[in-house]
Amino acid sequence: MKISVRQICFIMIAYTAVGKLLIYPTQLANLCGRDILFPALFDLAVSGVIIWSLAFLCSKTDKTFFGLLQATIGKIGARIVYGFFAAYFIAAALIPIFEQKLYVHTIFYDTVPSLMVFLPFFMFSLYAASKRFLNIGRCADICLPVFAVTMASVFLMSFSEAKWDNLLPILTTPAQKVFSSAANTAFRFTEPCWLLMFMGHFRYKKGDAAKITLSYALGAAVVLLFLAVFYAVYGEISSSRTFAVSRTSIYFPAIETLGRIDLILLYALEMVMLFAVVLDIQMAVHSLALCTGYDDRRVWSLAVNGVLIVILIVCDHYFHSILQFFSQWAWIWVLLFAALVPLALWILYAVVRRREYERKI
């Protein structure tokens, strides 16, 4: 097998959280104010249900996603579906890449041109995206301890400055606004598609569905706690504080004496963030390899990263417009690829079982 359940659990905990620590809290604060937790809770709950559904399906069949498609709609149909998923993963990587570029430039290297600072990322991405699931799992083994230590430290440094009454009173935002905010930020929730690609590539054991689901719930809990802390620290001005993870611990009393010790944590956490961003690119490369039948991942990694570099350079000054476009329209393809397709796998599984039963008769 190419990846273990333990490693998938690590991905669900760490990568789920780190992808939502930069601009996502600011965006939610702008949309819902002190009710910042509720749109996130809705999106996380929906994704959690879909992840449980996929994990439970893995207990019923050892077929991969491609295998289920091939057994029902044929090899050509399966390749077409994977082609669409390749496009989806490339789109899913766009906003995180732009966020990382702005974050690295603003927090770490504000005197160097932002593109020059971030282009080395693609050297890392070009190499990592050419690797297979075995490499993804090993990276997750490294990232979880780093994530656990850095996030625990960030929370400890932030709690002393949190004013929890900033979150009160709750549920003053109209329900329609909460749900529209959840839709506007739904493009950040690609986790079900990760598990979709991992199907059949790990050895399922009894109870693994619960482990995977609970791991995602733990990552979701970290996100919700961070959102609460962020708004508790900044209150009504949260909507103007971008790169939230770099802001919540900045008022830690020891920083006045020792200097920006929080930057050490941010550097370490940045490693986990980069692996999380690259995961979408790796999935795009994986999808293209199965879509075309040409399995040289180095070629597809070069192609995908080349497309992303061109978009990054051409749209360097249009991040706000791209973010607005994703906020308004991306929920459509997220609903299709991260919700409807994973749930529809149960229908494909039923079709396969019926055909197997008919052959036995």
N, C-alpha and C positions, 0 to 999 in steps of 0.2 A: 504494500500500500504506500501511497505517496505522501500522506499527511496523517497525523494521529488526531484522535478526538481531543487529547490534551491541548495540542497546538491550536486546534479550531477554537477551543474554549478561551485560550489566551488571546486570540484575535478578536473574539467577540467582546472580551473585557476591555482590552487596551485600545484597539483600533476604533472601536465604536465611540469611545470617549474622546480620544485626542482629535478626532476630526471635527469636534464641536466646541473647541475651546478658544477660537480666535474671534471671528466676526459673528458667529451664530448667536452668542449671548447678546451682543449689541443689537443685532437685527430683531431678536425677540423683544428686547426691552423697548425698542422703538415702536413695535407693533402692539404690544400688550401691557407695557408698563409693569406694575407690580404683580400682575398675573402671568409673569414670564414662564412659570412652571407648567401651566396647563396646556399650551400648544405642544410643548416638548413631550409632556406626559402622553398626550394623545398619539403623536407620531411614534413614540417609543413603544407604546402598548400595541399599536397596530403591527409594527415591525416584529415585536416579540411574539405575537400570535402566529404570524407567517413563518417565523423561524422555528417555532415549536412544530408547526404543521410539516415543514420540510424535514426537520430532525426526526419526527415520528414516521414520516414516509421512508426515511432511510432504514428504519427498523423493519420495514416490510419488503424492501427490495435492495439488492446490491448493485443495481444498474446505475450508470451515470445519467446525468441529464441528457447528454447526447444519445446514450443508449435507449432511453425511454422515447425520445423523439424519433429515432431511427426505427424503432419497433412499431411505431404507430403511423407516422406520416412519411416514413421513408428517409433514405440517406440524403437525398437532395433537399427535402423539406427541413431536415435537421441542420444541414449546412446553412440554409437561408436564415433560420432562426438564430444560429450562432453569429451570422454576419450582423444581424440587427443588434445582438448583445454586444458585439465588438464596438459598434457605434455608440451604444448606450454607455459602456464603460469609459470610452474616450470622453464623452460629454460629462460623465460623472467626475472625471479627473480635472476638468477645466477650472472650476471655482476653487477647489483646494490648492491647485498650483498657483493661481493668481494670489490667493490669500497668503500662501507661504512666501511668495516673492515679496509682497508688501511687508509681511511680518519680519522676515529676515533683514530686509533693508532698513526698516524703521527701528527695530529693537537692537540689532547687532552691528550693522554697517551703514549708518545713515549718511556718511560722508563719501560713499562710493556709489557710482551709478547703479540703480537697482537691477538692471538687466545684467550687468557685468557680475554682480554679486551672485545672481541666481542661476546663471547659465551652467555653472559646474554641477548643479543638481541633475542636469540631463546626462552628464557623464555617469553619475551614479545610477540614474534611472535606466539608461541604455544597457548597463550591465545587469542590473537586478531584474529588469523585465524580461530578459532572455532566459531566466532561470525557471525551473518548474516548481511544482507544489512542494517537493522535498525541501527546497531552499526557503520557500515561504514559511514552512513550519519551523525550520531552524531559526529564522529571523524572529518569529513570534516567541520562541523560547528565550531569546536574548532580550526582547523588548518588554515583556511583562514585568520582570523585576525592576527594570529602570522606571517603567511607568508607575509601579506601585510606590516606590520610594519617593519619586519626584512629586507625585500628586499628594501623597500623605504630607510631605513637607510644605507644599503650597497651601494646603488646607490649614495646617497648624499655624503657618505664618499669617493667614488671613482671618482666622476666627476672632482674634483679639480686636480687630477693627470693624467687625460685622455688627450692624445695628438691625436686629431681626424685625423690629417694628416697621422697617421700610417696606416689608412684604405685606403689611396689613393696611386696610382690610382686604381680604381675598375675594375673588370672583365678582369684582365690580365691573369688569370688562364684559360687554354683551357676548352671549354664546356664539353669535354669528361671527364676531371679530376673532374669537378664539379659534374657531374652526378654519376661518380664512387664513389666519396666521399659521396654523398647522399646515395648510396646503401650500402657503408661500415658502415655507422652509422644508418641505417634504423632499426636495432634491438632495438633501444631505443624508438621507436614510437609504443607503445602498446595501446594507448588511445582508438582507435576505438573498440578494443576488450572489454574494460571496458564497454563502452556504449552498446555493443552487449549483455553483460551479464545483464545489467540493464533493457533491453527491457521488457516491460510488468510488471515491478515491481514498476512503478511510474504512477501517474495519470496525463495523458497528458491534457494540456489546450492549447487553441489557442495561438500561438506565442511562444510556448516552444521550437520549433525547432530552431528558431532564437536566443533565449536566450542561449541554449546549444552551438550552433555554435559560437556565439559572445564570450561566456566565453572561449571556446577553443582558439579563436583568441586573446583574452587578454592574456592568458597564453603563447601563441606563441610570442606575442609582448614582453613579459618580457624576454623570452629566447633570442630573437634577440637583444634586448637592452643590455642584459648582455654580449652576445658574442661581441658586438661592444665595450662596455666599457672595457672588458677584453683585447681585442687586442689593443685598444687605449692606455691602460696603459703599456703594455709590448711589443708591436710591434713584431719585428722579433724573440724575445726570448720567445714568448708565447708558442711555442711548447715544451718548457722545463719546463713550470710552471704547475705542476699538482695541482689538487684540487682548481680549479680556484676561487670558491667563497671565499676561505680563503685568496686569494692573492690580490684581486682587491682593498680592502680597507686598506691594510696593511701600505700604505704610507700616510694615513690621518694625517695631521699635529698634531692634538690633541693627537695622540697615543704617541708621544715623551714625552708629559707632563703627561698624565693620565695613560699610560700603555696600554696593549692590551684590550681596551674596546670593540673592535670588537669581541672578543671571547664570550662576552655575547650574541651578536646577532647570532653568529654561533651555540652556544648551543641551543638557541631557534629555529633556523632554522633546526637544526638536528632533533628535534621532528617531524617536518613536513616531513622531508626526510624519517624517519623511517616508518611513516604511509603510505607514498607513496610506499615504498618497500614492506611493508606487504600487500598492496592491491593486488599485483600479487599473493601472497601466498593465500590470502583469495579467490581469483577467482579460483585458482587451487583446493582448498578444495571444493568450491561450485560446480565446474565441476565434481569432483569425486563423490560427493554425488548424483548428478543427473545421472551420468554415471552408477553407481552401484545400485541405488535405496536404498542404505543404508544411512540414513540421520543423523547419529551421527557425527556431525562435529568435535567433539573432537578427535575421532579416526583418521579421515582423516587429521586433523591438525597435530597430532602426526606423522603420516606416511610421510606427505610432509616435515615437518620440519626435521624429521629424515634423509630423503634423502638429504636435503640441507646441514645438518651438516656434513654428511659423505663426500659429495663432497667438502665442504669447508676445511675439515681436510686433505683429501687425496691430494687435488690440491692446498694446501696452498701456495706453491712456484711456481705455474704455471699460475699465473694470466695473464701474458703477452701472453703466448701461447693460453690461452682460449680466450682472447680478440682478438687475431689475427684470431682465428678460427671463432668467431662470425662475425668479420668484413668481412671475405671472403665469408661465407656461410649463415649467418643468414637471409640475405635479401630474401632468397628463402621461408622460412617458414613465414616470416613477410608478404611477398607478398600474400601468400596463406591465412593465418589466419586473418590478419589485413586489407586486401584489397579485395581479391576475394570473400571470404566467406561473408563479410558484404554486398558487392554489389550484390551477388547472392541471397540475401534474397528477393530482389524485384521479382525474378523469383518464389521463393517459395510462396510469397504473392499472385502473379498472379494465381498460381496453386490453392491455397486455395480459392480465390475469384471465380474462374471458377467452382470449385466443389460445392461451396455453391450455385451458380447461377443454376447449373444443377439440384441440389436437389430441388430447389424451383420450377423448371419447371416440 
